[in-house]
Amino acid sequence: MEFVRSAGEKAVITLKGKLDYATAGNLMDELRTLEGTGIKRIDFECADLEYISSAGIRAMVYSKQKISRNAPVDVYVHQACKMVQDVFTATGLKDYFTFVE
Amino acid sequence: MLRVDSYPTHEYEGMKLRPGHVLPFGATIVEGGVNFSISSSNATSCSLALFRRHEPEPYVVIPFNDGFRIGDVFAMIVYDLDYEDTEYGYIFDGPNDFTAGHWFDPTKILIDPYTKIISGRGVWGEGSQEDGELRPLRSRILQNDFDWQGDAPLETPFEDLVIYEMHVRGQTAHPSSGVKYPGTFAAVREKIPYLKDLGINAVELLPIYEFDEFENWRYSPDGSTKLMNYWGYSTVGFFAPKAGFAATGHLGMQADEFKTLVRDLHGNGLEVLLDVVFNHTAEGNENGPYISFRGIDNKTYYMLTPDGWYYNFSGTGNTLNCNNPVVRNMILDCLRYWASEYHIDGFRFDLASILGRDQTGAPMDSPPLLENLAFDPVLGKCKLIAEAWDAGGMYQVGTFPSWGRWCEWNGKYRDDVRRFLRGDPGMTWVTAQGMQGSPHIYDPRYRGNCASVNFITAHDGFTMMDLFTYNEKQNLANGEDNRDGSNDNYSWDCRVPGATEEETNALRRKMVKNALTILLTSLGVPMLLAGDEFGNSQRGNNNTYCQDNDISWLNWEDLERNRDIFEYAQKLIALRKSRRCLRSPSSDHGDTKNGYPPVSYHGVEPWKADMNGKMLGMMFCGDDDFVYVGMNMHWEGNDFGLPDLPGGFYWSMYVASDEAVTDKGDGAVYVTPRSTMIMTATKDPRP
């Protein structure tokens, strides 16, 4: 996994490989650094994300719900593979984020 | 908040541990680790086996030493577990003495009775390992959080429910269902618009607790297909949703997926009732496998004869010892869990009479388990529905202990209405009773007006179309030489001498509409079997417990083929929802303000019912609210005189099962042979 953060109100986070219990903690640590920074949008670049688990999904839900105290952050998920998209669809979260091909 | 008890105090083979919390039972994620807690009244030792996912052998087996046990409960916190990659089981030791009822075997790795998810059957029908063996069923750890987005159980008044009995897989497994993930919770979500369009407001799901679809599997007689444990009335884990019913089951996300379904059903006004099976487990008889209870505390969990054999009041080999205090608490914990963590609105209890037997199998006057469930605060608004009989001969329809809380699947209603529909003589009185909520068996003073869950068909038996297509069950595909399944179907194949095939099929469709008419205008709570609203057939198989194929799966092409039946059902449900007098009032109001009784019987002449005939009129009245249901089950047509209405009201025809039914306009309606019709009264707008 690799995090690339840009300044201002938008952060870009690149996810690679597996986002599961073993790596979701790292993502959560990274997301917590964004709390209180005035961030309004997060872009997850997922072209190389092969697998997402329950813990991974929870980290992404956290990014939308908890990073901003004022309003939910807009979260965009870019180029997610079918497996990742299926998980979001089957668990009813596909509409919770903005998916971008 | 910093806790002083959140750090390890012990170590075993590199695993960091400390004595755990005895409650809650099960595996619970706590700060830094996972708390494991399990009880056994008769074990001498317990160990926790931890596996990495799909690995055949545990990477560590941790004994609970004496400091990790309080009373009969073994509890331990294990730190730094990757809970997503962990499977676990328990190993118990103790006496192995058949006559004494003890089956302890330290070579067995057992599922936690309180496990929240189970691995091994993550994809329906795909349980094989590389060597062809089935994957072992193992407990997993659930992060039990969910974003409910403000959802809560709906608490729809019971009298307002129209229940739809559904098999999660069968609803969408057929290719014609047109869903993205056939046979899954996610797919049922895709069908919510359809369910809303039909008008039902509650789904009752056949078992969704984890079960093993491979239990007793075999090939069909012609060798063409596998016969599976399709219905799932054989629980492996009472707290775990079936992974194979989830598109995400292979990822261990079945709980999330099912909760999402519940939330979205609620969001569309549909309650969720679960068909729960507490009368037995999947461990079978004395020759069955060790899965969980047998190896943890056989004598506690099962009803045993004095010499150690299993009582078999369930017909499946064993009987859960429901009125043992430990088992009673587990059942209560389980239902509380589903009501609180999954927002479930109610439960239908399979073979519920077993829940009223004591530990020797004798029926109890005031069974503590049933009383506990009736008065439990967490379940306080949940619907409690009993299948009020068991396989040991107890039949309690009408007499199930209720405390004003329990209602019943009304098997008598089913049989009486079936017989009336096919034209048996002498069935009008019992049908009239059934259509007013069966006060002849449920005294409204004690049972209210909603004790009866009315059904004509259910998963167990013919579908409505088959009820009028077959005289006898057609169960050879089950591989039991047609011995299985009920022989008392009160069905009729609708073959009339001289009728063409087209005429026969038309009569069948009309008979389905007749059945829908009676079901959806009866007081009490109607339950519709999924697919009956569009004439689903199971080819005459009345016991499809093992048919995971197009015998059982709904064929959605029938929706278009039988569109008229669907629209008829839709119209009846809409009528029921719009007319208060068709829904059981919560109390007996006496006559309406116009002086009419709330329910009255009629014959071909108003107010003159023939209780030995084949024709019946039922009038339901509220204040300024009148519905008349005319039913002619005779082979000849007849005029039905309508009761007079108060001034300012007039009758009009709402629906009829036969287009030839004619409102003659002179207070009479010509009802064609074997037809039903509904008249509603409307206030004359003229001054």
Boltz contact constraints between the chains, C-beta under 6 A:
constraints:
  - contact:
      token1: [A, 20]
      token2: [B, 84]
      max_distance: 6.0
  - contact:
      token1: [A, 21]
      token2: [B, 82]
      max_distance: 6.0
  - contact:
      token1: [A, 21]
      token2: [B, 84]
      max_distance: 6.0
  - contact:
      token1: [A, 53]
      token2: [B, 84]
      max_distance: 6.0
  - contact:
      token1: [A, 54]
      token2: [B, 253]
      max_distance: 6.0
  - contact:
      token1: [A, 55]
      token2: [B, 84]
      max_distance: 6.0
  - contact:
      token1: [A, 87]
      token2: [B, 248]
      max_distance: 6.0
  - contact:
      token1: [A, 90]
      token2: [B, 181]
      max_distance: 6.0
  - contact:
      token1: [A, 90]
      token2: [B, 186]
      max_distance: 6.0
  - contact:
      token1: [A, 90]
      token2: [B, 247]
      max_distance: 6.0
  - contact:
      token1: [A, 90]
      token2: [B, 248]
      max_distance: 6.0
  - contact:
      token1: [A, 90]
      token2: [B, 257]
      max_distance: 6.0
  - contact:
      token1: [A, 91]
      token2: [B, 256]
      max_distance: 6.0
  - contact:
      token1: [A, 91]
      token2: [B, 257]
      max_distance: 6.0
  - contact:
      token1: [A, 91]
      token2: [B, 260]
      max_distance: 6.0
  - contact:
      token1: [A, 92]
      token2: [B, 260]
      max_distance: 6.0
